Each structure stands twice: as C-alpha cells, then as structure tokens.
Amino acid sequence: MRDLHKMLILVGLALAACGVYLFQDLNGSFDYALPRRGVKVFAMVLTGVAIAYATVVFQTITHNRILTPSIMGLDSLYMMLQTLLIFFLGSDHITIMNKQVNFVLSIAAMIVFALLFYHLLFRKNNQPIYFLLLIGIICGTFFGSISTFLQVLIDPNEFQIVQDQMFASFNNVNSDLVWLSVIVIALLIVFAWRYNSSLDVLSLGRDTSINLGVDYDALVKKMLVLAAVLIAIATALVGPITFFGLIVANLSYQFFKSYKHSVIILGAAVISIVALVGGQWIVERVFTFNTTLSVIINFIGGVYFIYLLLKESRSN
C-alpha cells in the first residue's frame, strides 16, 4: 500500500510536469505549438521508459547498481557510425538527411553488434558476466577512439553536424520515428514484463536462481538483448544520454526500497518522465536554450556516480 501511494505521487508529478510543459504560454496557438510540444513529450516519455527499463534489468543481471547498459559500448558505436557516415558519404547523403533511414540504420547496427557480441561471448556457458562488461568497455573505448580520430580529419562544416549528434536533443525529433518507436518499445515491454518475477529471483544470485528453478543463462541472454535493443532505440531516437539510467534507477531503488521489479521498473520509468519533461522545461524557460538537457543530465549524473562510488566504498 505504501508503494502504491508513492507511485501515485510520482504519477501526479509526471502528469503535472507534462501539463505545464504542454500548455504553458500557448496563447491560443493550439494548432501550431501543441502538436509539436506533444511530439517532444512523447519522445521524452519513450526515451525515459526505454532507458529506465533497460538500466534496471541490466543492473539486476550484473548485480551492480552503478553500471548502465552504456558500458557495452552502444553509445560509442552510435557516435562512430554517425561519424563514419559523414566522413565517407558527406552530410548531404540520404543516410544523414533522411531521419528514417538514419534511425533504422543506427538501430540495426547497434542490434547486430549486440547480438554478435553476446553470441561470441556466450558460446561457452562458463563465461562470467564481468568478462562481458570488460570486453564492452574495450569496444566502447575503441569506437570512441575511431570517432575522435575521424573528427579531427573531418571538414569543419561537417564536424558541426557530428557535434550535434553527440548530445541528446528533443527539439528536432521526427514524429514518424516517435510513432514507430512507440510500437517497438510497447511490444518489447509486453514481451519482457512476464519475466519480472524471474528477475526478482535472479537478483538473489546465480546459484540461488538455479536452485529455485530459473533458467539463469537463457534469461540473462534474453534480458541483455532486450536492454541492448531498448538502449539502441532510445539512442537512435534522441541521441546518447550516458548517466540518465544510472540516476533514475538508483532513485527508484532508494524511493521504493522494494525487491519487486514490477515496482522498481515502473518507478524508474515515472521518475525518468518527471526528470526529462521537467528538465526540458528548465532548459527552455530558465536557460533559454543556452544549453542542452543531456549536458545537465551528464553533469548531475557524473556527480551522482561519484557519490555512489564513495557510498559503496564506505559500505565495504
């Protein structure tokens, strides 16, 4: 009952944030401003839900609350792909100019990488999860190095386009991509929601999970692919947000103090909506577009990450 009250409070905050963002200072321009604000809010909701779900699941699998799916190198792969396309094909190529083509290409590249990554590492059933994380860090560093090298050589005018891809932005979201993302994310969550009770058991550890009847290796593989696909969609839709999942997942853990993934995931999703919509309102109204939401999130997330590390070291 206490969790229900907390959830209702968060839902009320999320609805209030969306309402203020949608209707403040419309001044009668409903036909022009409201649909555009609605698309941005939809994009923020989708991004928040996808990142929150993927992060909570990923942290359960790794049994570590200071890790995010970004450690697998998907953000770096996205930036490398955008840099390669502009460097070799130019900023006027269809893969850059056409948002739908770029969206599908980016998601396909990240999903193929994740599938190959997991297939190669899980051929032997005794591979520890931290070996996968180590390889992911190495791949992320490698992709980042290639991106940086090409960005030094790229034409300055086209580098501006690459730079725009480095930070998540909700200001120029394509409405067609939003509706496509709604369908895909909804199907993924409907598929994954039935595994929440198994994730509750999985959080107890590998040996305990196996003794309680959970097919540990199969579930880990499914959830890793799910996390990769959700992060790929969110990144391709608005751009990389490195620390966002870390913030909302840990806030949900602290706010609800529950072991049930149905509560933690839903709480993290609602917190993410409040943070993104409220943060975007601050960027537009307070900072008057002088910064981007991802810069603020990465700054707060970096400080929060250091706090979690210090807290973890003291507890040990």
Wavefront OBJ file of the C-alpha trace (Angstrom):
o trace
v 0.000 0.000 0.000
v 2.877 2.343 0.793
v 4.424 1.646 -2.625
v 1.067 2.446 -4.249
v 0.900 5.826 -2.504
v 4.451 6.653 -3.558
v 3.684 5.617 -7.124
v 0.575 7.810 -7.221
v 2.654 10.775 -6.035
v 5.194 10.209 -8.809
v 2.471 9.778 -11.426
v 0.898 13.034 -10.246
v 4.252 14.824 -10.600
v 4.731 13.358 -14.080
v 1.259 14.453 -15.213
v 1.824 17.913 -13.726
v 5.181 18.262 -15.494
v 3.669 17.181 -18.814
v 0.709 19.506 -18.348
v 2.866 22.542 -17.566
v 5.181 21.809 -20.482
v 2.318 21.312 -22.938
v 0.021 24.188 -22.022
v 2.139 26.979 -20.542
v 2.113 30.151 -22.670
v 0.275 28.614 -25.617
v -1.527 31.932 -26.174
v -4.100 30.397 -28.475
v -1.588 28.739 -30.837
v -3.026 25.265 -30.248
v -2.819 24.156 -33.871
v 0.867 25.027 -34.222
v 2.561 24.720 -30.829
v 0.580 21.967 -29.107
v 1.246 19.169 -31.654
v 4.968 19.986 -31.661
v 5.142 20.015 -27.885
v 3.156 16.782 -27.841
v 5.700 15.032 -30.078
v 8.533 16.192 -27.811
v 6.729 14.947 -24.699
v 6.050 11.600 -26.396
v 9.734 11.328 -27.297
v 10.764 12.105 -23.709
v 8.336 9.521 -22.338
v 9.552 6.839 -24.740
v 13.211 7.613 -24.093
v 12.724 7.659 -20.339
v 10.788 4.386 -20.239
v 13.253 2.591 -22.523
v 16.355 3.735 -20.624
v 14.800 3.088 -17.204
v 13.666 -0.429 -18.133
v 16.976 -1.346 -19.740
v 19.057 0.014 -16.852
v 17.138 -1.739 -14.057
v 17.262 -5.041 -15.946
v 20.965 -4.622 -16.717
v 21.817 -3.821 -13.099
v 19.895 -6.896 -11.938
v 21.820 -9.111 -14.339
v 25.202 -7.693 -13.321
v 24.265 -7.422 -9.600
v 25.748 -3.938 -9.631
v 23.817 -0.683 -9.217
v 26.496 1.625 -10.594
v 26.552 0.117 -14.084
v 24.424 1.088 -17.082
v 23.916 -0.565 -20.493
v 26.106 2.181 -21.979
v 29.085 0.250 -20.662
v 28.521 -2.219 -23.522
v 29.713 0.480 -25.929
v 26.423 1.162 -27.731
v 26.669 4.940 -27.286
v 30.197 4.920 -28.679
v 29.098 2.706 -31.566
v 26.300 5.168 -32.396
v 28.734 8.095 -32.477
v 31.230 6.128 -34.559
v 28.522 5.230 -37.073
v 27.387 8.851 -37.432
v 30.996 9.994 -37.823
v 31.755 7.328 -40.433
v 28.671 8.210 -42.465
v 29.505 11.914 -42.564
v 33.237 11.342 -43.116
v 32.878 8.941 -46.054
v 29.471 9.862 -47.529
v 29.074 13.532 -46.619
v 26.398 15.401 -44.684
v 24.121 15.643 -47.740
v 23.842 11.849 -48.138
v 20.467 10.187 -47.667
v 21.696 8.295 -44.596
v 22.161 11.655 -42.844
v 19.467 13.799 -44.431
v 16.685 11.210 -44.144
v 15.883 10.733 -40.444
v 14.000 7.476 -41.013
v 16.921 5.886 -42.886
v 19.414 7.059 -40.275
v 17.168 5.793 -37.467
v 16.758 2.300 -38.940
v 20.440 2.073 -39.883
v 21.569 3.118 -36.398
v 19.270 0.653 -34.631
v 20.259 -2.168 -36.993
v 23.979 -1.538 -36.448
v 23.655 -1.463 -32.646
v 21.442 -4.562 -32.503
v 23.703 -6.547 -34.855
v 26.718 -5.553 -32.756
v 24.968 -6.609 -29.541
v 23.840 -9.955 -30.992
v 27.302 -10.775 -32.354
v 28.834 -9.608 -29.101
v 26.660 -11.892 -26.981
v 26.873 -14.824 -29.398
v 30.677 -14.809 -29.330
v 30.920 -14.384 -25.575
v 28.193 -16.850 -24.611
v 29.408 -19.738 -26.725
v 30.992 -21.027 -23.543
v 28.482 -21.223 -20.725
v 31.101 -20.573 -18.057
v 31.908 -17.030 -19.204
v 31.376 -14.660 -16.259
v 29.231 -11.573 -16.776
v 32.111 -9.301 -15.794
v 34.164 -10.628 -18.712
v 31.384 -9.373 -20.992
v 31.498 -5.972 -19.293
v 35.272 -5.782 -19.701
v 35.022 -6.521 -23.426
v 32.236 -3.939 -23.686
v 34.453 -1.255 -22.127
v 37.258 -2.125 -24.531
v 34.912 -1.954 -27.543
v 33.475 1.356 -26.346
v 36.956 2.828 -25.988
v 37.918 1.521 -29.436
v 34.819 3.007 -31.086
v 35.396 6.303 -29.291
v 38.997 6.445 -30.478
v 37.962 5.911 -34.102
v 35.319 8.634 -33.797
v 37.797 11.100 -32.307
v 40.407 10.357 -34.981
v 37.942 10.893 -37.843
v 36.510 14.028 -36.244
v 39.991 15.572 -36.291
v 40.224 14.959 -40.043
v 36.672 15.873 -40.968
v 35.653 19.111 -42.682
v 34.900 21.804 -40.044
v 31.449 22.492 -41.504
v 30.505 18.824 -41.358
v 32.022 18.456 -37.903
v 29.249 20.756 -36.677
v 26.730 18.134 -37.789
v 28.674 15.413 -35.978
v 28.795 17.595 -32.886
v 25.023 17.936 -32.936
v 24.780 14.132 -32.756
v 26.962 13.968 -29.630
v 24.246 15.276 -27.319
v 20.690 14.110 -26.910
v 18.148 16.617 -28.200
v 14.347 16.625 -28.110
v 13.919 19.778 -30.183
v 14.049 18.212 -33.649
v 12.515 14.794 -33.061
v 10.813 13.317 -36.123
v 7.167 12.472 -35.378
v 7.233 9.421 -37.665
v 10.133 7.978 -35.662
v 8.248 8.590 -32.421
v 5.231 6.545 -33.554
v 7.468 3.765 -34.849
v 9.326 3.731 -31.522
v 6.021 3.554 -29.610
v 5.104 0.315 -31.381
v 8.505 -1.345 -30.967
v 9.014 -0.341 -27.318
v 5.452 -1.359 -26.393
v 5.941 -4.811 -27.935
v 9.263 -5.274 -26.160
v 7.860 -4.307 -22.769
v 4.803 -6.545 -23.203
v 7.183 -9.403 -24.025
v 9.529 -8.688 -21.107
v 7.007 -7.848 -18.383
v 6.195 -11.516 -17.748
v 9.811 -12.073 -16.661
v 9.593 -9.637 -13.736
v 9.053 -12.399 -11.187
v 12.033 -14.309 -12.622
v 14.134 -11.146 -12.317
v 13.118 -10.937 -8.655
v 14.671 -14.377 -8.184
v 17.630 -13.556 -10.454
v 18.621 -10.701 -8.142
v 19.392 -13.307 -5.438
v 22.379 -14.582 -7.431
v 23.200 -17.284 -9.955
v 23.300 -20.307 -7.637
v 20.150 -19.377 -5.757
v 18.294 -18.652 -9.008
v 19.215 -22.024 -10.490
v 18.216 -23.822 -7.283
v 14.828 -22.071 -7.403
v 14.202 -23.260 -10.964
v 15.191 -20.237 -13.051
v 16.967 -20.928 -16.345
v 19.688 -18.440 -15.467
v 21.782 -18.379 -18.660
v 18.794 -18.229 -21.015
v 17.162 -15.434 -19.007
v 20.392 -13.416 -18.870
v 20.796 -13.670 -22.646
v 17.193 -12.560 -23.274
v 17.448 -9.627 -20.892
v 20.803 -8.490 -22.285
v 19.391 -8.440 -25.810
v 16.285 -6.625 -24.532
v 18.425 -3.980 -22.797
v 20.551 -3.531 -25.926
v 17.511 -3.075 -28.192
v 15.843 -0.566 -25.842
v 19.035 1.480 -25.495
v 19.568 1.313 -29.264
v 16.072 2.725 -29.914
v 16.433 5.486 -27.320
v 19.882 6.471 -28.604
v 18.839 6.454 -32.261
v 15.716 8.491 -31.437
v 17.259 11.390 -29.481
v 20.998 10.727 -29.080
v 23.181 9.366 -26.254
v 22.389 10.157 -22.589
v 25.151 8.405 -20.675
v 24.258 8.762 -16.996
v 20.477 9.097 -17.150
v 19.680 5.442 -16.482
v 22.047 5.412 -13.517
v 20.199 8.334 -11.911
v 16.607 7.165 -12.341
v 17.280 3.524 -11.455
v 19.056 4.353 -8.195
v 16.459 6.967 -7.262
v 13.797 4.305 -7.733
v 15.721 1.849 -5.525
v 16.041 4.445 -2.771
v 12.474 5.757 -3.045
v 10.644 2.419 -3.044
v 13.086 0.111 -1.209
v 11.415 -2.883 -2.825
v 12.766 -6.069 -4.350
v 9.888 -6.348 -6.853
v 10.957 -5.418 -10.372
v 7.406 -4.500 -11.336
v 7.609 -1.695 -8.749
v 11.227 -0.660 -9.354
v 10.916 -0.563 -13.155
v 7.631 1.334 -13.116
v 9.018 3.757 -10.526
v 12.182 4.367 -12.552
v 10.091 4.959 -15.680
v 7.877 7.553 -13.975
v 10.883 9.265 -12.369
v 12.519 9.445 -15.800
v 9.434 11.153 -17.247
v 9.470 13.737 -14.448
v 13.207 14.317 -14.926
v 13.134 14.625 -18.714
v 9.993 16.737 -19.056
v 10.894 18.921 -16.078
v 14.499 19.198 -17.227
v 13.476 20.189 -20.745
v 11.157 22.849 -19.289
v 14.114 24.240 -17.312
v 16.321 24.233 -20.424
v 13.715 26.168 -22.412
v 12.353 28.518 -19.743
v 15.298 29.116 -17.404
v 18.367 28.653 -19.616
v 16.534 29.795 -22.786
v 18.152 27.072 -24.914
v 21.701 28.138 -23.938
v 22.448 24.529 -23.022
v 21.026 21.081 -23.724
v 19.269 18.681 -21.400
v 21.896 15.971 -21.908
v 24.656 18.294 -20.656
v 22.729 18.907 -17.428
v 21.926 15.201 -17.026
v 25.534 14.134 -17.618
v 26.792 16.724 -15.107
v 24.307 15.660 -12.409
v 24.830 12.005 -13.313
v 28.609 12.313 -13.034
v 28.332 13.857 -9.564
v 25.783 11.207 -8.535
v 28.043 8.451 -9.893
v 30.928 9.686 -7.727
v 28.564 9.799 -4.731
v 27.508 6.182 -5.354
v 31.135 5.080 -5.640
v 32.021 6.763 -2.341
v 28.935 5.321 -0.675
v 29.785 1.838 -1.982
v 33.397 2.063 -0.773
v 32.271 3.134 2.726
v 29.784 0.284 2.981
v 32.537 -2.183 2.117
l 1 2 3 4 5 6 7 8 9 10 11 12 13 14 15 16 17 18 19 20 21 22 23 24 25 26 27 28 29 30 31 32 33 34 35 36 37 38 39 40 41 42 43 44 45 46 47 48 49 50 51 52 53 54 55 56 57 58 59 60 61 62 63 64 65 66 67 68 69 70 71 72 73 74 75 76 77 78 79 80 81 82 83 84 85 86 87 88 89 90 91 92 93 94 95 96 97 98 99 100 101 102 103 104 105 106 107 108 109 110 111 112 113 114 115 116 117 118 119 120 121 122 123 124 125 126 127 128 129 130 131 132 133 134 135 136 137 138 139 140 141 142 143 144 145 146 147 148 149 150 151 152 153 154 155 156 157 158 159 160 161 162 163 164 165 166 167 168 169 170 171 172 173 174 175 176 177 178 179 180 181 182 183 184 185 186 187 188 189 190 191 192 193 194 195 196 197 198 199 200 201 202 203 204 205 206 207 208 209 210 211 212 213 214 215 216 217 218 219 220 221 222 223 224 225 226 227 228 229 230 231 232 233 234 235 236 237 238 239 240 241 242 243 244 245 246 247 248 249 250 251 252 253 254 255 256 257 258 259 260 261 262 263 264 265 266 267 268 269 270 271 272 273 274 275 276 277 278 279 280 281 282 283 284 285 286 287 288 289 290 291 292 293 294 295 296 297 298 299 300 301 302 303 304 305 306 307 308 309 310 311 312 313 314 315 316
